[in-house]
Amino acid sequence: MSVLDETMHETLHRPFDVAVVGGGVMGCTTALFLARAGMRVALIERNALCRAASGVNAGTLTLHMTRAALVPYAMRAWKMWMNTDQWLGEGVLATAAPGLSLAFTENERELLRTRAAARREYGAEIDLLAPEAALKIEPGLNPAMLEAAYCTTDGFASAYLTGRAYHSALRAAGVQIFENTPATRIEQLNGHYRVHGPQTASAPVRIDATRIVMAGGVWLEPLLAMLGIHIPVKTLTNQLIVTERMPPVMRTVLSIANGLLSMKQFANGSVVIGGGWQGVGDRERGPVETIPQNLTGNLRLAQHVIPALAKARVARIWLGLESETADAMPMIGALPGLDNAYVIGCVHSGYTSGPYMGKLLSQAILGDTPELPLFDPARLIAAPAASETPAASAISHREHTQ
């Protein structure tokens, strides 16, 4: 065995204080804060850091599309995004911009008012504007709108740069990063956990740790099953569209009250268009292919909101996977029945809230009282599927309409 192999063998078989399985924004932030607190941390990612959901989303940092109960978390995360150079060490082109959510029909106006009121109850500063006031803020809007909700706590960041920034910060904090290393099996041994990975040139990967954090996004369901925890996780396959560069046509982050549109224009002139329109894909196969009629519908909706987009040409299209629990709320906290085992994930608008969610979980693991409450995963193990109980269905519907 070479000196390098001996060093790697010792590194992998001397137990870490914590192993974080999943290298998206939430897993990376958890690992970073734990390492800075003095823990020896291993971060295990099946691909490259922040290249799954955290790398292919639109980078939107908005309260308009955040579930009402998550607004306090998103507001604190928004401040973190705007100051990544201070706590992450690098900027990620985070841009503060006002956000407008629009209503073009009476049903949308009712929904707009309901959602704005619900978010205001949780601390969001959202004002309702008449069309004339909205047009002063965003002159390129279709004047056929009936009403707009306005929020200054909005903006966007570069999802691509996020992974680079976390990689540098984690290395500087001493985190041992295992990229392109899917967890194939997890053992519960005496006083610690062993994460098994793929076969390498010299030996199979085995990583021992006293604590374990599951942060695998859409892969949380099979990962938790390795620990004997069964929580259904739904996979959404969202389509995103990027236009070629064009002259400035918008200066705000725009959405529609029904949630079917989200878009903004970057400094280079390209416009990113999304809104949850689905493509073909799943957890096992990943993103597979787009659905043309959904792309067309998304584009037409964008052109209806900003008529100047009729001149835009599509540069590229991609798909991103998003995870969701039965009640459409996160699971963040200790796993029941297991010692020193935790989970974090399934956060709607997870890119927006991700850094703060990871910070909260790290506080709990370190024995501190989290600044805001966590989201006990035990509720998802004990409760039946949402479709089986009227109460659960009501919760899901309420969260989707707020």
Secondary structure, DSSP 4 states (H G I P E B T S, - for coil): --HHHHHHHHHHHSPEEEEEE--SHHHHHHHHHHHHTT--EEEE-SSSTT-SHHHHS--B--STTS-GGGHHHHHHHHHHHTTHHHHTSS----EE--EEEEE-SHHHHHHHHHHHHHHHHTT--EEEE-HHHHHHH-TTS-TT--EEEEESS-EE--HHHHHHHHHHHHHHTT-EEE-S----EEEEETTEEEEEEEE-SSSEEEEEEEEEEE--GGGHHHHHHTTT-----EEEEEEEEEEPP-S---SSEEEETTS--EEEE-TTS-EEEES--B-EEETTTEEEE--HHHHHHHHHHHHHHSGGGGG--EEEEEEEEEEE-TTSS-EEEEPTTSTTEEEEE--TTHHHHHHHHHHHHHHHHTTPPPSS--B-THHHHHSPPGGG-HHHHHHHHHHHT-
